[in-house]
Amino acid sequence: MTTSERDDILEFLGKHRYFLRHTAQGLTDEQANTRSTVSALTIGGLIKHVASVEQHWADFAQGKGEATPAEYTPEVVAAWENQFRLVEGETLADVLAEYEKVAAGTDDLVRTLDLDTSYELPAAPWQPPGVFWSVRRVFLHITAETAQHAGHADIIRESIDGQKTMG
């Protein structure tokens, strides 16, 4: 059976999303917000962060790039740090629902956008001007980010109660 490039992207991204979501299976909100390693990362926070980053890149893939903050004020730093944990009033169920919504939107973009369209990356201190990414590369980047953070979440989950995504 032959699949299209779009099918391959959707399957690959879906697999890594599954691994990330699996790390949250059966957790309470307290467990999802547990720092079980030296890192400040939590499973709930990682899912929240991945959803935010995926939405950012999905917007970019539609030509809606935004600049990095010019100044890292305490408010900007606090907002960044709050991406990685459940804050008061947030639940794991809410974060998972938002992630599903963002993922569905991205999947629609994978099916419909021209993968060869390119946009210049937004200005950032670590990014020289004039660097362009194709929509294809954006979707590959989303997949890489998801896979990386699924691995982080798997280590955190194993530290909480021994559950592993694989093995």
C-alpha positions in Angstrom: 0.0 0.0 0.0 1.3 3.4 -0.9 0.6 6.4 1.3 0.9 10.1 0.6 3.3 12.4 2.3 0.4 13.9 4.2 -0.7 10.5 5.4 2.9 9.8 6.6 3.1 13.1 8.5 -0.3 12.5 10.1 0.6 9.0 11.1 4.0 10.0 12.5 2.6 13.0 14.4 -0.3 10.9 15.7 2.0 8.2 17.0 4.0 10.7 19.1 0.9 12.4 20.3 -0.4 9.1 21.5 2.8 8.4 23.4 2.5 11.8 25.1 -1.2 11.4 26.0 -0.5 7.9 27.3 1.8 9.2 29.9 -1.2 11.0 31.5 -3.5 8.0 31.5 -5.1 7.4 34.9 -3.3 10.3 36.6 -4.9 12.6 39.1 -4.5 16.4 38.7 -2.0 16.3 41.6 0.1 13.5 39.9 -0.1 15.4 36.6 1.5 18.4 38.3 4.1 16.4 40.2 7.8 17.1 39.7 9.1 13.6 40.1 12.6 14.2 38.8 15.3 16.9 39.3 13.6 18.8 36.4 10.8 21.3 37.0 8.8 19.5 34.3 5.5 17.8 34.9 3.3 15.7 32.7 0.4 18.1 32.8 2.8 21.0 32.1 4.4 19.2 29.2 1.1 18.5 27.5 0.1 22.1 28.1 3.4 23.3 26.6 3.2 21.0 23.6 -0.3 22.2 22.8 0.9 25.8 23.1 3.9 25.3 20.9 1.9 23.3 18.3 -0.6 26.1 18.1 2.2 28.6 17.7 3.7 26.6 14.8 0.3 26.0 13.2 -0.3 29.7 13.2 3.1 30.2 11.6 2.3 27.6 8.9 -0.6 29.8 8.0 1.6 32.9 7.7 0.8 34.3 11.1 4.3 34.5 12.6 4.8 36.6 15.6 8.0 38.1 17.0 9.7 37.0 20.1 9.3 39.4 23.0 11.9 42.2 22.8 12.4 42.2 26.5 12.2 39.4 29.0 10.3 41.1 31.8 9.3 39.2 35.0 5.8 38.8 33.5 7.1 37.3 30.3 9.3 34.9 32.2 6.5 33.9 34.5 4.1 33.3 31.6 6.8 31.1 30.0 7.3 29.1 33.2 3.5 28.7 33.6 3.4 26.9 30.3 5.2 24.0 32.0 2.8 23.4 34.9 -0.8 23.3 35.7 -1.7 26.6 37.4 -4.6 27.2 39.8 -7.9 26.4 38.1 -6.3 24.2 35.4 -7.0 20.4 35.3 -5.4 17.6 33.4 -8.7 17.0 31.7 -8.8 20.7 30.5 -5.2 20.5 29.2 -5.9 17.2 27.4 -9.1 18.7 25.8 -7.2 21.8 24.6 -4.4 19.5 23.2 -7.0 17.5 21.3 -8.5 20.7 19.9 -5.1 22.0 18.8 -4.1 18.6 17.3 -7.3 18.4 15.3 -6.7 21.9 13.9 -3.1 21.0 13.0 -4.3 17.8 11.3 -6.6 19.8 9.1 -3.7 22.0 8.1 -1.6 19.0 7.3 -4.4 17.9 4.9 -4.9 21.2 3.3 -1.9 23.6 3.3 0.7 23.7 0.5 3.6 21.9 2.1 6.1 23.9 -0.1 5.0 27.3 1.0 7.7 29.0 3.1 7.7 31.8 5.6 10.5 33.7 7.2 11.0 32.8 10.9 10.2 35.5 13.3 12.9 37.7 14.6 14.5 36.3 17.7 17.9 36.7 19.5 18.9 33.2 18.5 17.7 33.4 14.9 19.5 35.3 12.2 17.3 37.2 9.8 16.4 35.7 6.4 15.8 32.1 7.5 12.7 30.5 5.9 10.9 27.3 6.8 8.5 25.4 4.6 5.2 24.3 5.9 6.4 20.8 5.6 9.4 21.6 7.9 7.0 23.2 10.4 5.0 19.9 10.6 8.2 17.9 11.0 9.3 20.3 13.8 6.0 19.9 15.6 6.5 16.1 15.4 10.0 16.4 16.8 8.9 18.6 19.6 6.1 16.2 20.5 8.4 13.2 20.4 11.0 14.9 22.6 8.5 15.9 25.2 6.8 12.5 25.1 10.1 11.1 26.2 10.4 13.6 29.0 6.9 12.8 30.1 7.6 9.0 30.0 10.6 9.5 32.4 8.4 11.6 34.7 5.6 9.0 34.7 7.9 6.1 35.4 9.2 8.1 38.4 5.7 8.6 39.7 4.3 5.1 39.6 6.5 2.9 37.3 4.2 3.1 34.2 6.1 3.1 31.0 4.8 4.0 27.5 6.8 1.2 26.0 8.4 -1.9 27.4 
